[in-house]
Amino acid sequence: MTEQAVQIIARGPRAEAEAAAAAIDADVLLEGATYSILEEDEDRGVWRIDAYPTSDEEAERFEQTLGGFDLKVAREALADADWLAMALSGLPPVRAGRFFVYGMHDRGRIPPNAVNLRIEAGAAFGTGHHGTTVGCLLAYDRLLKVRRFAKVLDVGAGTGVLAIAAAATGARKAVGTDIDRVSVRISRENAKVNAVSARFVHASGLGHPAVRAQAPYDLAFANILARPLVGLAQAIKGAVRPGGVVILSGLLRTQERYVRTAYLARGFVLDFALRRDAWATLVLRRP
């Protein structure tokens, strides 16, 4: 762990920020590291990367990687407090189609005409604020306008928001997996808070007995990173029934072709794509 919690901030043009984010994703030494990318100033064309290293070595690696691009990089110390909870307390709730994602601090702002999902992040990814999570929810909302999905798989569930959204909208079976045990615990707590029967298991890949037991699925979410999405393409195909749908995100717009090609090569057909900030969400169907 770092002696004091720090945040690495990089600012610059969109192209440089996206290229730097792609470099982070491709760096095996930063696999699973926490960072975000967003447009900070639309008028000036300034994009920003916020990285939250968990060790001194990871902090130095972030700085080294970001320093290879035309970005202004700075390191800031964080107070000895639960910085993630502090950050979340200032985040507004998110509306994505029929879904309203909120934290405990916004429980008084719940609209009556929405599928309300209370999601507490803790140390897990997926509050609903990130462009990839919003993209998945918007894509799912669009699909729900024409069909329902009885069995849903969520690969890399994080806080469990996507599997919980599925369980809250009629899925009889919703199964989520994550390689991080803390995320599995948090997702289970979120499922309990939302009074849904989504099941979450600690697993790498799709080989867990709980995942195999419910296959094939009508729909699979995979909101992870571009390289794991490609690496899991065949396994995801095997987990989804013919006529089933996959919603893929966690990829930058610059990585969209790379991921799409891997799934088209396995017989999937692209239904549509959504783009939010620097991120893309792909919706593909297995014929």
N, C-alpha and C positions, 0 to 999 in steps of 0.2 A: 504494500500500500504506500501511497505518497505520505510523507511526513505531515503535510498539510494539504487539504483538498484544493485542487486548482482547476481552472477552466482555461482552455486554449481557444482564443478567438481569432479568426482570420476573416478579413474583409477584402473585397475586390470585385472585378467584373464577373458577370455571370459565367462566361465561358471558362474563366480561370477557376472559379469556385466549383463548377461541375467537374472539371478535369481533376481537381484536387480530391473531390469526393470519390471519383472513380478510382483514383490512386489509393485512397484509404481502403476502399472495398477490395482492391486487388492485393493489398499488403497482408501476407499471412501473419505477420507479427501484430497486426491490428485487427485480426479477425475477432468479431464479437465486441469490439470497442464501441463505446457510446458516443455518437455525434449527431448533429442535425445540420441541415442546410436550408436556408430560406432567403427570400428577397427582403432586405432590410430597408432599402430606400428606392422605390420605383422611379422617382423623378431623376435621381442621380445614377441609377443603374447599379447600385451597390448590393452585392449579395454577401451573406455572412455564414460562416461555419462555426458552430460551437461544439467543442470536443471536451469530454469529461473523462480524463484518464484516471485509472485506478492504481497506477504505480508510477514511480519516477521514470522507469524505463519506457513505459507507454507514453508518458508526457513528452519525453525527448523524441520518441519516434513520431508522434504527431507533429511536433515542431519541425523535425527534419523533413517529413513528407510535405507539409504545407509550405515550408520554406522553398520548395522547388518550383513554386508557381508565383505569378505576379499578384501576390496577396500581402496585405499588411497583417503580420502575425503578432499576437501579444499573449502573454500569460498573466492571468489574474488569480490571486489567492481568494479562496472562498472561506467564509466564516465557518468556525467549528460548529456547524448546525446541520440539520437535515435539509440540505440545499434543495434536494429534489422536491420535498414537501413544500418548502417555501416557494419554489418556482411555480408549482401547481396551484398554490393558493391564489396566485395572481392570474391564472389562466381562465379565460371565460369558457363557459360550456360550448359544446360544438353541436351544430345541427347539420346532419348529413342525410338529406332526403327525409324519410320518416323517422330517422333515429336522432335522439337527443342524448348526447354523452356528457355526463357531468360528474363532478366530484362532490364530496361531502359538503364542501364550503358553498356549493350552489344548489343545495337541496331545496331551497325556497324558490327557485326559479323554474321549476319543472312545468312545461306546457302540458295542457290536457290532451292535445291532439297528436301525440308523438309516442314512439316506442322509446321509453326512457330507460337509459342504461347508466347505472351508477358505477363508475370505474375508478378505483383507487390504485394508483400506480405502484407505490412503494419503490422497490428497486427493479421493477419490470418495465419493459417497453410497451407502449400502446395505450396512451391516454385518450386517443381520438383526435389529438391536435396535429399530429404529424400528417403530412400530405399523403403518405402511403396508406395510413389507416383510414383517413377520410375517403381516399379513392376506393378502397375496398368496400366501405359502407355504402358509398354512392352507387358503385357497380351492383352490389347486392340489392339495394333498393330498386334499381332499374329492373333487375331480373325478376324480383318479386311481383312486379306489375303484370307479368304474363304467366308465371308458374310458381309452384312451391317445391321445396326440397325437403324430403323426409329425413335423409341422412346426410350429415355435413361433417367434414373433416377440416380442422384448422391446424396447419403445420407451422410451427414456430409461433405459438399462441400468445406469448408475452403475458399481458394482463388478462387474456381470455376474451377480450371485447368482441371479436368476430364470432367465435363459437357461441358466446352468450347472446349476441344479436340473433344468431340463427335459432337458438333454442327459444328465444322470446317471440319469434315470428312463426312458430309452428313446426320446427324440425323435431321429429320424434327422437332422433339420436343426434347428438352433437359431441364430437370427440376432439380434444385439442392436445397437441404435443409440444414440448419444449425441451431443449437440451439443458436448460438452467433450472435447477431444483427450486430456487427461490421464486422464479416466475411461475412454476407449477403451483406452489403454495399460494401465491397471490391470486392466480386465476381461480383456484378453488374457492378462496375467500370471496372473490367477486361474484362467482356463480351463486354462492350461498346468499350474499347480500341481495342479488337480483331474483332470488327464488326460482332459479331455473335448474334443470337437471343435467347441464353440460358436464362431461367428464374430462378431466385433464390428467395426463400421465407424463412422466419423465422419460423421454426417448430421443434418440438420435436416428433420424430417418423414419421409415414407416413400418418397421418390423415388429413393433411392440404388439403383444397378443391382443390388447384392447383395441388397437387400430385394425388389425386383421379380422377380428371377430365381427366388426360391423361392415366390412367391405363387401361389395363395392358401394361407393358413396355417390349420391346424386350431385353433390357439389363439394369442391375442396378449395379452401383458402390456403395460400402460401405467401405470407407477407414477411419475407426474409431478405436475403441479398441475392444479387444476380448470379454469382457463381454457384451457390447452393441450389438455386432454382434450376439451373441447367443440370447440375449433378443429380438432382432428384426427378428429372423429367420422366424417365422411364418408370420409376417407382410410383409417381403420382398418376401416370397413365394407368398403371395396373390397379390403382386404388379406386379409380373412377369408372362407373359403369358406362357402356355405350349410350350416348345421348346426354351424358353428364357434363358438367361445366367446371372449369377451374378459374379462379380469380387469383392472379399473380401480381404481387407488388413488392416493394422494397428495392426497386430498381430505378436508376436515373433514366431520364429520357435518352441519354447517350448510350444506354445499355439495352434499350428496348428491342432493337433489331437482333442483338445477340441472344436474348432470351426467347423472343418470338420464334426465331429460326429453329431453336432446339425443340420446341413443341410442335411446330409445323412439320418438322422432319419425322415426328412420331405420330402423325396423322391427325393432330388437332387442327381445328379451323378457327380462325380469329373471328369472334363475334363483334367486339368493339374494344376500343382503348379509351381510357380517361387520363388526362394529364393535369397535374396540380403542382404549381411551382416548378421545381426541377425534377419532379417525380412522375412516373408513369404507372398505370394499372392496366393490365391486360386481362381480357375476358375471352377464354377459348373454350370451344366445345369439342368433345370427343364424338365423332359421327357414329 
